[in-house]
Amino acid sequence: MWIAGGGVLSGWSYVGVALCLGAAAVFFCRLALRLQVFGEDADPGSIVIDEAAGMLVAMYGIRSLGWELLAALALFRLFDITKPLGINALQRLPGAWGVVADDLLAGLYALLGWRALAWLVGLAGG
């Protein structure tokens, strides 16, 4: 993943950033829900740090701004909106855990999806 300033973030440093963003997402979502900043809405659309954390999971291993990034984004949005395969169950977790966990699992499914596509394209092209 490219970072502002031209550096590449990969390996354990990428995992560290993803974990920090996930922890920040839980913290800020809990704070917003506790203060009822958004009323009674359990997953307010104006909080997007949880989507950022999920998308960071989905983008793990992407080395360019090409089709892999587009596939990761499209698959993440597909899984985030439709909530298949246990994602909906995670959304029902209490408080901020549910707000963040469903996006992290959607990101994991998107990661597995674009990696499977990359493998299939590589297999077909090789």
Secondary structure as the mmCIF struct_conf table of DSSP 4:
data_model
#
loop_
_struct_conf.conf_type_id
_struct_conf.id
_struct_conf.beg_label_comp_id
_struct_conf.beg_label_asym_id
_struct_conf.beg_label_seq_id
_struct_conf.end_label_comp_id
_struct_conf.end_label_asym_id
_struct_conf.end_label_seq_id
STRN STRN1 TRP A 2 ILE A 3
TURN_TY1_P TURN_TY1_P1 ALA A 4 GLY A 6
STRN STRN2 GLY A 7 VAL A 8
HELX_RH_AL_P HELX_RH_AL_P1 GLY A 11 ARG A 34
TURN_TY1_P TURN_TY1_P2 LEU A 35 GLU A 40
BEND BEND1 ALA A 42 ASP A 43
TURN_TY1_P TURN_TY1_P3 GLY A 45 SER A 46
HELX_RH_AL_P HELX_RH_AL_P2 ILE A 49 ALA A 58
TURN_TY1_P TURN_TY1_P4 MET A 59 GLY A 61
BEND BEND2 SER A 64 GLY A 66
HELX_RH_AL_P HELX_RH_AL_P3 TRP A 67 THR A 82
TURN_TY1_P TURN_TY1_P5 PRO A 84 GLY A 86
HELX_RH_AL_P HELX_RH_AL_P4 ILE A 87 GLN A 91
TURN_TY1_P TURN_TY1_P6 ARG A 92 ARG A 92
BEND BEND3 LEU A 93 PRO A 94
HELX_RH_AL_P HELX_RH_AL_P5 GLY A 95 GLY A 125
#
